Amino acid sequence: MRITISTTPQRKKPRTGDLRTTKKHGLQVRVPVRITWGPHKGAFVGSRGRQCYRWVSPAEACAQGYRHCVPEEHRPPVDPYPSGYMQQRGAA
């Protein structure tokens, strides 16, 4: 009888930045859930000692401040001049 002991996990653990593709929503990125209102605004949500996650599109993840979680090839382009930039510089 042979007994095999392995110290590696049997499956890949879910992490921030994981990608999935669905038929209905297309490409999605896994990002942590944060509180958006109240006295604890900006805090991460947890349940039973684990962090809660949700799946969003890469564009939405970048808009929410999770640009670093989205792989480079899936990031939307960044406008080098944000809206109102030229008005602040005195242009017409």
PyMOL CGO cylinders between C-alpha atoms (Angstrom):
from pymol import cmd
from pymol.cgo import CYLINDER

trace = [
    CYLINDER, 0.00, 0.00, 0.00, 1.37, 3.39, -1.01, 0.3, 1, 1, 1, 1, 1, 1,
    CYLINDER, 1.37, 3.39, -1.01, 0.55, 6.63, 0.86, 0.3, 1, 1, 1, 1, 1, 1,
    CYLINDER, 0.55, 6.63, 0.86, 1.23, 9.95, -0.88, 0.3, 1, 1, 1, 1, 1, 1,
    CYLINDER, 1.23, 9.95, -0.88, 1.48, 13.14, 1.19, 0.3, 1, 1, 1, 1, 1, 1,
    CYLINDER, 1.48, 13.14, 1.19, 1.33, 16.49, -0.55, 0.3, 1, 1, 1, 1, 1, 1,
    CYLINDER, 1.33, 16.49, -0.55, 1.71, 19.93, 1.03, 0.3, 1, 1, 1, 1, 1, 1,
    CYLINDER, 1.71, 19.93, 1.03, 0.32, 21.90, -1.92, 0.3, 1, 1, 1, 1, 1, 1,
    CYLINDER, 0.32, 21.90, -1.92, -3.36, 22.82, -2.11, 0.3, 1, 1, 1, 1, 1, 1,
    CYLINDER, -3.36, 22.82, -2.11, -5.48, 20.58, -4.31, 0.3, 1, 1, 1, 1, 1, 1,
    CYLINDER, -5.48, 20.58, -4.31, -6.96, 23.48, -6.24, 0.3, 1, 1, 1, 1, 1, 1,
    CYLINDER, -6.96, 23.48, -6.24, -5.97, 27.06, -6.93, 0.3, 1, 1, 1, 1, 1, 1,
    CYLINDER, -5.97, 27.06, -6.93, -7.14, 29.41, -4.18, 0.3, 1, 1, 1, 1, 1, 1,
    CYLINDER, -7.14, 29.41, -4.18, -9.35, 32.30, -5.33, 0.3, 1, 1, 1, 1, 1, 1,
    CYLINDER, -9.35, 32.30, -5.33, -7.54, 35.67, -5.31, 0.3, 1, 1, 1, 1, 1, 1,
    CYLINDER, -7.54, 35.67, -5.31, -8.10, 39.29, -6.24, 0.3, 1, 1, 1, 1, 1, 1,
    CYLINDER, -8.10, 39.29, -6.24, -7.50, 39.76, -9.97, 0.3, 1, 1, 1, 1, 1, 1,
    CYLINDER, -7.50, 39.76, -9.97, -8.67, 36.32, -11.10, 0.3, 1, 1, 1, 1, 1, 1,
    CYLINDER, -8.67, 36.32, -11.10, -10.31, 36.34, -14.54, 0.3, 1, 1, 1, 1, 1, 1,
    CYLINDER, -10.31, 36.34, -14.54, -13.37, 34.53, -15.85, 0.3, 1, 1, 1, 1, 1, 1,
    CYLINDER, -13.37, 34.53, -15.85, -15.37, 34.71, -19.06, 0.3, 1, 1, 1, 1, 1, 1,
    CYLINDER, -15.37, 34.71, -19.06, -19.14, 34.23, -19.16, 0.3, 1, 1, 1, 1, 1, 1,
    CYLINDER, -19.14, 34.23, -19.16, -21.50, 34.16, -22.11, 0.3, 1, 1, 1, 1, 1, 1,
    CYLINDER, -21.50, 34.16, -22.11, -23.76, 36.85, -20.65, 0.3, 1, 1, 1, 1, 1, 1,
    CYLINDER, -23.76, 36.85, -20.65, -21.23, 39.34, -19.22, 0.3, 1, 1, 1, 1, 1, 1,
    CYLINDER, -21.23, 39.34, -19.22, -18.02, 38.54, -21.10, 0.3, 1, 1, 1, 1, 1, 1,
    CYLINDER, -18.02, 38.54, -21.10, -14.66, 39.01, -19.36, 0.3, 1, 1, 1, 1, 1, 1,
    CYLINDER, -14.66, 39.01, -19.36, -14.84, 39.70, -15.62, 0.3, 1, 1, 1, 1, 1, 1,
    CYLINDER, -14.84, 39.70, -15.62, -12.29, 40.39, -12.87, 0.3, 1, 1, 1, 1, 1, 1,
    CYLINDER, -12.29, 40.39, -12.87, -12.57, 39.36, -9.21, 0.3, 1, 1, 1, 1, 1, 1,
    CYLINDER, -12.57, 39.36, -9.21, -12.34, 42.35, -6.83, 0.3, 1, 1, 1, 1, 1, 1,
    CYLINDER, -12.34, 42.35, -6.83, -12.96, 42.69, -3.07, 0.3, 1, 1, 1, 1, 1, 1,
    CYLINDER, -12.96, 42.69, -3.07, -16.23, 44.20, -1.84, 0.3, 1, 1, 1, 1, 1, 1,
    CYLINDER, -16.23, 44.20, -1.84, -15.90, 47.55, -0.06, 0.3, 1, 1, 1, 1, 1, 1,
    CYLINDER, -15.90, 47.55, -0.06, -18.39, 49.60, 1.94, 0.3, 1, 1, 1, 1, 1, 1,
    CYLINDER, -18.39, 49.60, 1.94, -19.38, 52.70, -0.06, 0.3, 1, 1, 1, 1, 1, 1,
    CYLINDER, -19.38, 52.70, -0.06, -21.40, 54.64, 2.53, 0.3, 1, 1, 1, 1, 1, 1,
    CYLINDER, -21.40, 54.64, 2.53, -21.68, 55.31, 6.26, 0.3, 1, 1, 1, 1, 1, 1,
    CYLINDER, -21.68, 55.31, 6.26, -19.04, 55.71, 8.96, 0.3, 1, 1, 1, 1, 1, 1,
    CYLINDER, -19.04, 55.71, 8.96, -17.05, 52.68, 7.75, 0.3, 1, 1, 1, 1, 1, 1,
    CYLINDER, -17.05, 52.68, 7.75, -16.77, 53.90, 4.14, 0.3, 1, 1, 1, 1, 1, 1,
    CYLINDER, -16.77, 53.90, 4.14, -13.85, 52.27, 2.34, 0.3, 1, 1, 1, 1, 1, 1,
    CYLINDER, -13.85, 52.27, 2.34, -13.63, 49.25, 4.67, 0.3, 1, 1, 1, 1, 1, 1,
    CYLINDER, -13.63, 49.25, 4.67, -13.48, 45.77, 3.18, 0.3, 1, 1, 1, 1, 1, 1,
    CYLINDER, -13.48, 45.77, 3.18, -16.42, 43.41, 3.76, 0.3, 1, 1, 1, 1, 1, 1,
    CYLINDER, -16.42, 43.41, 3.76, -15.81, 40.05, 5.39, 0.3, 1, 1, 1, 1, 1, 1,
    CYLINDER, -15.81, 40.05, 5.39, -18.00, 37.12, 6.31, 0.3, 1, 1, 1, 1, 1, 1,
    CYLINDER, -18.00, 37.12, 6.31, -17.06, 34.21, 8.60, 0.3, 1, 1, 1, 1, 1, 1,
    CYLINDER, -17.06, 34.21, 8.60, -13.45, 35.36, 8.77, 0.3, 1, 1, 1, 1, 1, 1,
    CYLINDER, -13.45, 35.36, 8.77, -13.00, 35.56, 4.98, 0.3, 1, 1, 1, 1, 1, 1,
    CYLINDER, -13.00, 35.56, 4.98, -13.01, 38.48, 2.60, 0.3, 1, 1, 1, 1, 1, 1,
    CYLINDER, -13.01, 38.48, 2.60, -16.01, 38.87, 0.27, 0.3, 1, 1, 1, 1, 1, 1,
    CYLINDER, -16.01, 38.87, 0.27, -15.45, 39.28, -3.47, 0.3, 1, 1, 1, 1, 1, 1,
    CYLINDER, -15.45, 39.28, -3.47, -17.55, 40.10, -6.53, 0.3, 1, 1, 1, 1, 1, 1,
    CYLINDER, -17.55, 40.10, -6.53, -17.08, 39.85, -10.29, 0.3, 1, 1, 1, 1, 1, 1,
    CYLINDER, -17.08, 39.85, -10.29, -16.99, 43.08, -12.36, 0.3, 1, 1, 1, 1, 1, 1,
    CYLINDER, -16.99, 43.08, -12.36, -15.91, 44.07, -15.87, 0.3, 1, 1, 1, 1, 1, 1,
    CYLINDER, -15.91, 44.07, -15.87, -12.30, 45.26, -16.29, 0.3, 1, 1, 1, 1, 1, 1,
    CYLINDER, -12.30, 45.26, -16.29, -13.47, 48.81, -17.08, 0.3, 1, 1, 1, 1, 1, 1,
    CYLINDER, -13.47, 48.81, -17.08, -15.58, 48.92, -13.90, 0.3, 1, 1, 1, 1, 1, 1,
    CYLINDER, -15.58, 48.92, -13.90, -12.72, 47.51, -11.82, 0.3, 1, 1, 1, 1, 1, 1,
    CYLINDER, -12.72, 47.51, -11.82, -10.40, 50.26, -13.09, 0.3, 1, 1, 1, 1, 1, 1,
    CYLINDER, -10.40, 50.26, -13.09, -13.02, 52.93, -12.36, 0.3, 1, 1, 1, 1, 1, 1,
    CYLINDER, -13.02, 52.93, -12.36, -13.37, 51.65, -8.78, 0.3, 1, 1, 1, 1, 1, 1,
    CYLINDER, -13.37, 51.65, -8.78, -9.63, 51.92, -8.10, 0.3, 1, 1, 1, 1, 1, 1,
    CYLINDER, -9.63, 51.92, -8.10, -8.63, 48.32, -8.82, 0.3, 1, 1, 1, 1, 1, 1,
    CYLINDER, -8.63, 48.32, -8.82, -6.57, 49.06, -11.96, 0.3, 1, 1, 1, 1, 1, 1,
    CYLINDER, -6.57, 49.06, -11.96, -3.65, 47.12, -10.47, 0.3, 1, 1, 1, 1, 1, 1,
    CYLINDER, -3.65, 47.12, -10.47, -5.81, 43.96, -10.33, 0.3, 1, 1, 1, 1, 1, 1,
    CYLINDER, -5.81, 43.96, -10.33, -6.59, 43.98, -14.06, 0.3, 1, 1, 1, 1, 1, 1,
    CYLINDER, -6.59, 43.98, -14.06, -3.96, 42.45, -16.38, 0.3, 1, 1, 1, 1, 1, 1,
    CYLINDER, -3.96, 42.45, -16.38, -2.25, 44.97, -18.68, 0.3, 1, 1, 1, 1, 1, 1,
    CYLINDER, -2.25, 44.97, -18.68, -3.80, 43.57, -21.88, 0.3, 1, 1, 1, 1, 1, 1,
    CYLINDER, -3.80, 43.57, -21.88, -7.35, 44.01, -20.49, 0.3, 1, 1, 1, 1, 1, 1,
    CYLINDER, -7.35, 44.01, -20.49, -7.00, 47.54, -19.05, 0.3, 1, 1, 1, 1, 1, 1,
    CYLINDER, -7.00, 47.54, -19.05, -8.87, 50.35, -20.81, 0.3, 1, 1, 1, 1, 1, 1,
    CYLINDER, -8.87, 50.35, -20.81, -6.64, 53.15, -22.14, 0.3, 1, 1, 1, 1, 1, 1,
    CYLINDER, -6.64, 53.15, -22.14, -5.92, 56.07, -19.82, 0.3, 1, 1, 1, 1, 1, 1,
    CYLINDER, -5.92, 56.07, -19.82, -6.63, 59.61, -21.03, 0.3, 1, 1, 1, 1, 1, 1,
    CYLINDER, -6.63, 59.61, -21.03, -3.38, 61.57, -20.47, 0.3, 1, 1, 1, 1, 1, 1,
    CYLINDER, -3.38, 61.57, -20.47, -5.41, 64.79, -20.17, 0.3, 1, 1, 1, 1, 1, 1,
    CYLINDER, -5.41, 64.79, -20.17, -8.36, 64.47, -17.80, 0.3, 1, 1, 1, 1, 1, 1,
    CYLINDER, -8.36, 64.47, -17.80, -11.52, 66.49, -18.41, 0.3, 1, 1, 1, 1, 1, 1,
    CYLINDER, -11.52, 66.49, -18.41, -11.01, 70.17, -17.64, 0.3, 1, 1, 1, 1, 1, 1,
    CYLINDER, -11.01, 70.17, -17.64, -7.22, 69.96, -18.03, 0.3, 1, 1, 1, 1, 1, 1,
    CYLINDER, -7.22, 69.96, -18.03, -6.93, 72.53, -20.84, 0.3, 1, 1, 1, 1, 1, 1,
    CYLINDER, -6.93, 72.53, -20.84, -9.41, 74.90, -19.16, 0.3, 1, 1, 1, 1, 1, 1,
    CYLINDER, -9.41, 74.90, -19.16, -7.19, 74.96, -16.09, 0.3, 1, 1, 1, 1, 1, 1,
    CYLINDER, -7.19, 74.96, -16.09, -4.22, 75.85, -18.30, 0.3, 1, 1, 1, 1, 1, 1,
    CYLINDER, -4.22, 75.85, -18.30, -6.02, 78.89, -19.73, 0.3, 1, 1, 1, 1, 1, 1,
    CYLINDER, -6.02, 78.89, -19.73, -6.94, 77.50, -23.14, 0.3, 1, 1, 1, 1, 1, 1,
    CYLINDER, -6.94, 77.50, -23.14, -10.19, 78.60, -24.77, 0.3, 1, 1, 1, 1, 1, 1,
]
cmd.load_cgo(trace, "trace")
